[in-house]
Amino acid sequence: MNYLDIQIATEATAYPSEEQFQQWVDAALVGREEDAEITIRLVDEAEIAELNQQYRHKPGPTNILSFPFEAPEGIELDLGLLGDLVICVPIIVQEAMQQRKQIMHHWAHITVHGVLHLLGYDHIEGQEAEQMEALEIQILNTLNIANPYLEESPQ
């Protein structure tokens, strides 16, 4: 079973339950032979802006940051640690409203997106972006969630 460590570091209260996060993470990890461990930290804009500046050298807040686990050089660990996801609660809520998406569907999409980053997927190059988006759409479909890349998702 995949293990989640949920850290709440926000004053906001509009975020999914641990069970919902577990469902989305499990859907993103279907087919993996070993169990995974992921930390999900829910934060406000100030913390994610600081992390975004420190690690990506980009100013301001963002919706999610992914930090894949990397064992120290020369040490081989097979603990199933995938890494950490830091998600900004106010930005997720704001994006869902702006994009006219169901809030929990947007949470699911962002969570799946982050897990795929922990697995090594990226969307910087065109072909990689297409592959990652197709996989996101496929995973979300298993959760009965519409394609998040359509102009507007029905409410």
N, CA, C and O of each residue as an XYZ file, in Angstrom:
620
protein
N       0.847     -1.182      0.000
C       0.000      0.000      0.000
C       0.890      1.243      0.000
O       1.899      1.298      0.704
N       0.509      2.220     -0.785
C       1.236      3.480     -0.831
C       0.970      4.249      0.456
O      -0.148      4.260      0.972
N       2.018      4.891      0.964
C       1.914      5.607      2.222
C       2.005      7.109      1.972
O       2.900      7.577      1.269
N       1.069      7.857      2.554
C       1.080      9.308      2.463
C       1.303      9.912      3.831
O       0.754      9.448      4.831
N       2.111     10.947      3.861
C       2.267     11.774      5.049
C       1.706     13.130      4.665
O       2.298     13.838      3.850
N       0.571     13.501      5.241
C      -0.071     14.775      4.932
C       0.320     15.780      6.003
O       0.108     15.548      7.193
N       0.890     16.893      5.574
C       1.273     17.965      6.491
C       0.416     19.186      6.189
O       0.363     19.649      5.049
N      -0.245     19.700      7.201
C      -1.111     20.865      7.040
C      -0.369     22.078      7.599
O      -0.171     22.185      8.809
N       0.038     22.984      6.721
C       0.762     24.180      7.131
C       0.067     25.407      6.537
O       0.713     26.300      5.989
N      -1.254     25.429      6.657
C      -2.049     26.502      6.088
C      -3.196     26.833      7.031
O      -3.653     25.988      7.801
N      -3.648     28.070      6.956
C      -4.829     28.488      7.712
C      -6.100     28.100      6.948
O      -7.180     28.026      7.534
N      -5.969     27.857      5.653
C      -7.117     27.505      4.820
C      -7.695     26.161      5.260
O      -6.988     25.319      5.813
N      -8.957     25.981      5.011
C      -9.622     24.729      5.392
C     -10.250     24.009      4.203
O     -10.811     22.926      4.365
N     -10.163     24.595      3.017
C     -10.802     24.019      1.833
C      -9.832     23.123      1.078
O      -9.349     23.477      0.002
N      -9.554     21.963      1.654
C      -8.660     21.022      0.991
C      -9.222     19.609      1.155
O     -10.052     19.364      2.031
N      -8.768     18.683      0.309
C      -9.300     17.311      0.329
C      -8.930     16.557      1.609
O      -8.041     16.951      2.364
N      -9.648     15.468      1.813
C      -9.360     14.586      2.941
C      -8.150     13.711      2.602
O      -7.750     13.602      1.443
N      -7.588     13.101      3.618
C      -6.477     12.184      3.406
C      -6.907     11.028      2.503
O      -6.122     10.554      1.683
N      -8.154     10.575      2.654
C      -8.667      9.481      1.825
C      -8.726      9.872      0.351
O      -8.432      9.057     -0.524
N      -9.110     11.129      0.075
C      -9.149     11.584     -1.313
C      -7.741     11.638     -1.901
O      -7.513     11.168     -3.016
N      -6.801     12.208     -1.154
C      -5.418     12.227     -1.634
C      -4.921     10.808     -1.890
O      -4.256     10.553     -2.894
N      -5.237      9.894     -0.993
C      -4.800      8.498     -1.138
C      -5.351      7.900     -2.433
O      -4.627      7.222     -3.163
N      -6.623      8.148     -2.715
C      -7.239      7.627     -3.939
C      -6.526      8.162     -5.181
O      -6.251      7.404     -6.112
N      -6.232      9.435     -5.199
C      -5.590     10.048     -6.365
C      -4.149      9.570     -6.532
O      -3.711      9.287     -7.647
N      -3.426      9.481     -5.444
C      -2.042      8.991     -5.507
C      -2.025      7.539     -5.966
O      -1.227      7.166     -6.826
N      -2.903      6.720     -5.395
C      -2.968      5.312     -5.800
C      -3.286      5.175     -7.290
O      -2.715      4.320     -7.968
N      -4.194      6.013     -7.803
C      -4.538      5.962     -9.230
C      -3.328      6.310    -10.092
O      -3.118      5.711    -11.146
N      -2.534      7.280     -9.642
C      -1.352      7.688    -10.405
C      -0.244      6.639    -10.356
O       0.619      6.597    -11.232
N      -0.274      5.794     -9.330
C       0.792      4.804     -9.148
C       0.377      3.385     -9.533
O       1.122      2.440     -9.274
N      -0.786      3.218    -10.140
C      -1.236      1.891    -10.569
C      -0.189      1.265    -11.482
O       0.348      1.925    -12.372
N       0.091      0.001    -11.255
C       1.031     -0.717    -12.103
C       2.451     -0.756    -11.558
O       3.282     -1.519    -12.051
N       2.735      0.049    -10.555
C       4.071     -0.010     -9.936
C       4.143     -1.249     -9.060
O       3.179     -1.592     -8.376
N       5.280     -1.915     -9.085
C       5.442     -3.137     -8.306
C       5.627     -2.854     -6.826
O       5.088     -3.571     -5.982
N       6.388     -1.809     -6.506
C       6.637     -1.538     -5.088
C       5.756     -0.389     -4.602
O       5.332      0.472     -5.373
N       5.501     -0.408     -3.312
C       4.744      0.665     -2.693
C       5.604      1.923     -2.642
O       6.833      1.858     -2.678
N       4.939      3.052     -2.558
C       5.641      4.330     -2.537
C       5.281      5.107     -1.281
O       4.227      4.906     -0.678
N       6.181      5.993     -0.912
C       5.929      6.907      0.195
C       6.069      8.330     -0.335
O       7.077      8.685     -0.945
N       5.040      9.135     -0.091
C       5.005     10.516     -0.564
C       4.548     11.404      0.586
O       3.626     11.057      1.324
N       5.197     12.547      0.727
C       4.733     13.570      1.657
C       4.002     14.631      0.851
O       4.510     15.108     -0.164
N       2.803     15.000      1.306
C       2.045     16.089      0.701
C       1.922     17.175      1.762
O       1.335     16.964      2.824
N       2.482     18.330      1.459
C       2.441     19.467      2.393
C       1.525     20.535      1.801
O       1.755     21.014      0.691
N       0.493     20.901      2.544
C      -0.457     21.921      2.114
C      -0.064     23.245      2.763
O       0.048     23.348      3.985
N       0.143     24.258      1.916
C       0.694     25.525      2.397
C      -0.092     26.723      1.865
O      -0.994     26.585      1.039
N       0.281     27.902      2.366
C      -0.246     29.169      1.874
C       0.728     29.763      0.861
O       1.782     29.188      0.589
N       0.366     30.917      0.307
C       1.173     31.546     -0.739
C       2.588     31.907     -0.288
O       3.537     31.748     -1.056
N       2.740     32.386      0.937
C       4.057     32.837      1.389
C       5.078     31.701      1.370
O       6.202     31.882      0.900
N       4.687     30.522      1.882
C       5.640     29.408      1.925
C       5.982     28.902      0.529
O       7.145     28.629      0.234
N       4.977     28.777     -0.326
C       5.284     28.239     -1.660
C       6.068     29.251     -2.487
O       6.890     28.863     -3.317
N       5.822     30.549     -2.271
C       6.605     31.569     -2.980
C       8.069     31.496     -2.564
O       8.961     31.618     -3.403
N       8.315     31.299     -1.283
C       9.684     31.172     -0.788
C      10.372     29.949     -1.397
O      11.521     30.032     -1.831
N       9.669     28.818     -1.428
C      10.236     27.596     -2.016
C      10.447     27.741     -3.515
O      11.445     27.262     -4.053
N       9.509     28.404     -4.192
C       9.607     28.610     -5.632
C      10.845     29.453     -5.955
O      11.557     29.177     -6.921
N      11.091     30.470     -5.146
C      12.270     31.316     -5.347
C      13.547     30.532     -5.044
O      14.515     30.582     -5.803
N      13.532     29.816     -3.937
C      14.731     29.104     -3.488
C      15.137     27.979     -4.439
O      16.320     27.823     -4.744
N      14.165     27.198     -4.909
C      14.501     25.999     -5.689
C      14.343     26.163     -7.200
O      15.020     25.479     -7.967
N      13.463     27.057     -7.634
C      13.267     27.231     -9.083
C      13.744     28.592     -9.570
O      13.773     28.856    -10.772
N      14.119     29.458     -8.623
C      14.584     30.809     -8.938
C      13.525     31.597     -9.696
O      13.830     32.377    -10.598
N      12.263     31.371     -9.302
C      11.136     32.083     -9.902
C      10.398     32.823     -8.794
O      10.127     32.260     -7.733
N      10.074     34.087     -9.047
C       9.392     34.863     -8.009
C       7.905     34.507     -7.913
O       7.280     34.110     -8.897
N       7.365     34.658     -6.726
C       5.932     34.501     -6.524
C       5.485     33.075     -6.287
O       6.251     32.125     -6.447
N       4.226     32.948     -5.902
C       3.674     31.622     -5.605
C       3.327     30.852     -6.869
O       3.178     31.431     -7.946
N       3.202     29.548     -6.722
C       2.770     28.646     -7.791
C       1.808     27.651     -7.171
O       1.644     27.636     -5.951
N       1.167     26.820     -7.981
C       0.163     25.901     -7.436
C       0.774     24.673     -6.758
O       0.286     24.232     -5.718
N       1.832     24.125     -7.340
C       2.437     22.911     -6.785
C       3.923     22.871     -7.108
O       4.359     23.317     -8.170
N       4.680     22.334     -6.180
C       6.093     22.047     -6.400
C       6.317     20.581     -6.069
O       5.765     20.058     -5.102
N       7.124     19.934     -6.873
C       7.449     18.522     -6.674
C       8.936     18.392     -6.371
O       9.779     18.981     -7.049
N       9.240     17.610     -5.342
C      10.623     17.384     -4.945
C      10.889     15.882     -4.906
O      10.686     15.243     -3.874
N      11.345     15.310     -6.030
C      11.653     13.872     -6.052
C      12.762     13.535     -5.055
O      13.700     14.311     -4.872
N      12.643     12.377     -4.418
C      13.666     11.927     -3.476
C      14.909     11.523     -4.236
O      14.835     10.819     -5.243
N      16.042     11.968     -3.752
C      17.331     11.569     -4.321
C      18.211     11.094     -3.184
O      18.511     11.856     -2.265
N      18.622      9.849     -3.240
C      19.517      9.308     -2.217
C      20.866     10.002     -2.317
O      21.298     10.351     -3.416
N      21.531     10.205     -1.201
C      22.866     10.796     -1.242
C      23.799      9.949     -2.116
O      23.657      8.729     -2.196
N      24.741     10.609     -2.758
C      25.675      9.932     -3.655
C      26.399      8.814     -2.924
O      26.876      8.993     -1.803
N      26.474      7.659     -3.575
C      27.177      6.514     -3.010
C      26.330      5.669     -2.067
O      26.794      4.649     -1.559
N      25.098      6.088     -1.833
C      24.212      5.322     -0.937
C      23.040      4.806     -1.739
O      22.331      5.574     -2.389
N      22.839      3.502     -1.690
C      21.703      2.902     -2.382
C      20.624      2.565     -1.375
O      20.801      1.717     -0.501
N      19.505      3.247     -1.518
C      18.359      3.012     -0.641
C      17.183      2.578     -1.486
O      16.915      3.181     -2.525
N      16.494      1.574     -1.076
C      15.280      1.147     -1.764
C      14.144      1.181     -0.755
O      13.600      0.148     -0.363
N      13.801      2.397     -0.345
C      12.778      2.572      0.670
C      11.412      2.882      0.082
O      10.424      2.965      0.812
N      11.349      3.051     -1.215
C      10.085      3.414     -1.842
C       9.759      4.890     -1.710
O       8.642      5.306     -2.019
N      10.717      5.687     -1.255
C      10.482      7.121     -1.105
C      10.439      7.772     -2.483
O      11.430      7.760     -3.212
N       9.296      8.335     -2.833
C       9.197      9.037     -4.113
C       9.546     10.502     -3.966
O      10.180     11.081     -4.849
N       9.140     11.111     -2.861
C       9.459     12.521     -2.661
C       8.318     13.270     -2.022
O       7.426     12.693     -1.400
N       8.377     14.597     -2.198
C       7.425     15.501     -1.555
C       6.683     16.328     -2.596
O       7.235     16.712     -3.626
N       5.415     16.590     -2.294
C       4.609     17.531     -3.056
C       4.231     18.656     -2.113
O       3.756     18.407     -1.005
N       4.438     19.888     -2.541
C       4.019     21.052     -1.768
C       2.939     21.737     -2.605
O       3.185     22.163     -3.733
N       1.746     21.832     -2.034
C       0.592     22.347     -2.774
C       0.050     23.581     -2.059
O      -0.163     23.565     -0.847
N      -0.170     24.648     -2.821
C      -0.683     25.896     -2.270
C      -2.213     25.888     -2.322
O      -2.809     25.996     -3.393
N      -2.826     25.761     -1.169
C      -4.290     25.638     -1.079
C      -5.004     26.841     -1.698
O      -5.879     26.639     -2.540
N      -4.675     28.090     -1.322
C      -5.422     29.211     -1.911
C      -5.316     29.287     -3.432
O      -6.279     29.665     -4.098
N      -4.168     28.935     -3.983
C      -4.014     29.002     -5.440
C      -4.852     27.928     -6.121
O      -5.453     28.188     -7.163
N      -4.903     26.730     -5.552
C      -5.724     25.658     -6.147
C      -7.187     26.078     -6.170
O      -7.875     25.892     -7.174
N      -7.658     26.641     -5.076
C      -9.061     27.086     -4.994
C      -9.309     28.190     -6.017
O     -10.317     28.172     -6.724
N      -8.391     29.145     -6.094
C      -8.523     30.259     -7.032
C      -8.519     29.764     -8.486
O      -9.341     30.198     -9.293
N      -7.599     28.862     -8.813
C      -7.533     28.332    -10.181
C      -8.814     27.607    -10.566
O      -9.327     27.784    -11.671
N      -9.326     26.795     -9.658
C     -10.551     26.050     -9.956
C     -11.696     27.009    -10.271
O     -12.466     26.778    -11.203
N     -11.803     28.069     -9.503
C     -12.869     29.052     -9.752
C     -12.646     29.759    -11.080
O     -13.581     29.900    -11.869
N     -11.417     30.208    -11.338
C     -11.109     30.924    -12.578
C     -11.326     30.048    -13.808
O     -11.796     30.522    -14.842
N     -10.980     28.764    -13.687
C     -11.086     27.844    -14.815
C     -12.446     27.158    -14.871
O     -12.701     26.337    -15.752
N     -13.306     27.496    -13.937
C     -14.663     26.939    -13.858
C     -14.624     25.415    -13.811
O     -15.344     24.731    -14.538
N     -13.766     24.907    -12.936
C     -13.634     23.460    -12.752
C     -14.143     23.090    -11.365
O     -14.073     23.889    -10.432
N     -14.649     21.887    -11.245
C     -15.030     21.399     -9.930
C     -13.781     21.345     -9.068
O     -12.742     20.841     -9.494
N     -13.889     21.864     -7.865
C     -12.720     22.007     -7.011
C     -12.009     20.675     -6.762
O     -10.782     20.612     -6.843
N     -12.751     19.618     -6.463
C     -12.103     18.335     -6.181
C     -11.500     17.716     -7.438
O     -10.527     16.967     -7.352
N     -12.061     18.018     -8.590
C     -11.467     17.540     -9.838
C     -10.126     18.241    -10.077
O      -9.165     17.623    -10.535
N     -10.076     19.536     -9.760
C      -8.818     20.263     -9.925
C      -7.774     19.762     -8.923
O      -6.604     19.604     -9.272
N      -8.195     19.514     -7.684
C      -7.280     18.943     -6.695
C      -6.729     17.603     -7.191
O      -5.529     17.344     -7.091
N      -7.607     16.760     -7.723
C      -7.173     15.447     -8.234
C      -6.152     15.629     -9.343
O      -5.123     14.953     -9.362
N      -6.435     16.548    -10.275
C      -5.527     16.776    -11.398
C      -4.160     17.244    -10.908
O      -3.133     16.726    -11.347
N      -4.142     18.210    -10.012
C      -2.871     18.743     -9.527
C      -2.091     17.666     -8.765
O      -0.867     17.587     -8.877
N      -2.795     16.848     -8.000
C      -2.133     15.781     -7.250
C      -1.525     14.750     -8.200
O      -0.366     14.367     -8.044
N      -2.299     14.306     -9.173
C      -1.798     13.344    -10.173
C      -0.614     13.949    -10.926
O       0.390     13.274    -11.153
N      -0.731     15.203    -11.307
C       0.341     15.913    -12.010
C       1.627     15.887    -11.180
O       2.707     15.605    -11.698
N       1.496     16.182     -9.903
C       2.664     16.184     -9.020
C       3.291     14.814     -8.865
O       4.515     14.685     -8.870
N       2.462     13.787     -8.726
C       2.974     12.420     -8.584
C       3.741     12.019     -9.851
O       4.787     11.374     -9.769
N       3.223     12.399    -11.003
C       3.935     12.078    -12.249
C       5.299     12.765    -12.296
O       6.267     12.191    -12.795
N       5.377     13.981    -11.783
C       6.690     14.638    -11.689
C       7.628     13.833    -10.795
O       8.808     13.681    -11.110
N       7.108     13.317     -9.681
C       7.944     12.508     -8.785
C       8.434     11.242     -9.477
O       9.491     10.714     -9.133
N       7.672     10.754    -10.451
C       8.046      9.559    -11.203
C       8.997      9.873    -12.368
O       9.444      8.974    -13.080
N       9.295     11.164    -12.546
C      10.248     11.544    -13.582
C       9.651     12.146    -14.838
O      10.390     12.478    -15.765
N       8.352     12.295    -14.896
C       7.722     12.918    -16.063
C       7.908     14.430    -15.983
O       8.024     15.001    -14.898
N       7.934     15.070    -17.158
C       8.098     16.509    -17.206
C       7.308     17.070    -18.379
O       6.831     16.320    -19.230
N       7.172     18.387    -18.421
C       6.411     19.011    -19.501
C       7.123     20.227    -20.072
O       6.487     21.164    -20.553
N       8.444     20.202    -20.014
C       9.225     21.314    -20.559
C       9.299     21.213    -22.081
O       9.083     22.204    -22.778
N       9.600     20.037    -22.593
C       9.693     19.808    -24.040
C       8.323     19.389    -24.573
O       7.540     18.765    -23.856
N       8.038     19.726    -25.807
C       6.735     19.469    -26.410
C       6.280     18.021    -26.355
O       5.154     17.740    -25.944
N       7.152     17.090    -26.769
C       6.775     15.683    -26.802
C       6.575     15.135    -25.385
O       5.651     14.360    -25.141
N       7.445     15.543    -24.455
C       7.297     15.108    -23.068
C       5.996     15.646    -22.475
O       5.310     14.949    -21.727
N       5.662     16.898    -22.819
C       4.425     17.510    -22.320
C       3.212     16.738    -22.822
O       2.282     16.470    -22.062
N       3.225     16.385    -24.092
C       2.108     15.621    -24.664
C       1.967     14.266    -23.977
O       0.856     13.832    -23.675
N       3.096     13.600    -23.731
C       3.068     12.288    -23.078
C       2.529     12.416    -21.652
O       1.705     11.612    -21.216
N       3.003     13.435    -20.932
C       2.558     13.623    -19.555
C       1.078     13.970    -19.504
O       0.343     13.421    -18.682
N       0.633     14.870    -20.367
C      -0.776     15.251    -20.395
C      -1.663     14.054    -20.737
O      -2.717     13.868    -20.130
N      -1.241     13.248    -21.702
C      -2.029     12.067    -22.076
C      -2.158     11.105    -20.899
O      -3.224     10.530    -20.674
N      -1.083     10.935    -20.159
C      -1.116     10.058    -18.992
C      -2.017     10.634    -17.903
O      -2.770      9.896    -17.266
N      -1.943     11.938    -17.687
C      -2.831     12.584    -16.711
C      -4.294     12.366    -17.087
O      -5.113     12.003    -16.242
N      -4.610     12.588    -18.346
C      -5.989     12.421    -18.824
C      -6.443     10.981    -18.602
O      -7.565     10.745    -18.153
N      -5.578     10.018    -18.914
C      -5.893      8.598    -18.744
C      -6.144      8.272    -17.268
O      -7.122      7.600    -16.943
N      -5.279      8.737    -16.386
C      -5.438      8.466    -14.946
C      -6.711      9.112    -14.424
O      -7.486      8.480    -13.706
N      -6.926     10.373    -14.785
C      -8.128     11.071    -14.310
C      -9.392     10.410    -14.828
O     -10.414     10.399    -14.143
N      -9.331      9.859    -16.030
C     -10.479      9.144    -16.593
C     -10.855      7.946    -15.719
O     -12.036      7.631    -15.575
N      -9.851      7.276    -15.134
C     -10.150      6.138    -14.251
C     -10.869      6.596    -12.984
O     -11.508      5.797    -12.300
N     -10.758      7.888    -12.679
C     -11.419      8.474    -11.513
C     -12.718      9.186    -11.900
O     -13.325      9.883    -11.087
N     -13.134      8.995    -13.169
C     -14.341      9.645    -13.707
C     -14.237     11.165    -13.680
O     -15.203     11.861    -13.366
N     -13.051     11.668    -14.012
C     -12.815     13.108    -14.078
C     -12.485     13.452    -15.524
O     -11.642     12.812    -16.154
N     -13.164     14.475    -16.040
C     -13.002     14.888    -17.433
C     -11.606     15.437    -17.706
O     -10.878     15.812    -16.787
N     -11.256     15.476    -18.966
C      -9.987     16.013    -19.434
C      -9.800     17.431    -18.885
O     -10.579     18.322    -19.219
N      -8.789     17.652    -18.056
C      -8.597     18.978    -17.464
C      -8.017     20.001    -18.435
O      -7.944     21.186    -18.111
N      -7.607     19.560    -19.617
C      -6.997     20.467    -20.578
C      -8.000     21.030    -21.581
O      -7.623     21.790    -22.473
N      -9.256     20.669    -21.444
C     -10.284     21.271    -22.288
C     -10.483     22.708    -21.846
O     -10.188     23.051    -20.701
N     -10.976     23.549    -22.734
C     -11.150     24.976    -22.420
C     -11.898     25.169    -21.102
O     -11.425     25.883    -20.218
N     -13.043     24.546    -20.971
C     -13.824     24.630    -19.739
C     -14.345     23.248    -19.417
O     -14.853     22.544    -20.290
N     -14.220     22.869    -18.178
C     -14.795     21.608    -17.746
C     -16.195     21.883    -17.231
O     -16.412     22.882    -16.545
N     -17.158     21.009    -17.548
C     -18.511     21.223    -17.046
C     -18.541     21.121    -15.531
O     -17.815     20.329    -14.931
N     -19.400     21.942    -14.922
C     -19.488     21.926    -13.454
C     -20.470     20.915    -12.962
O     -20.662     20.777    -11.754
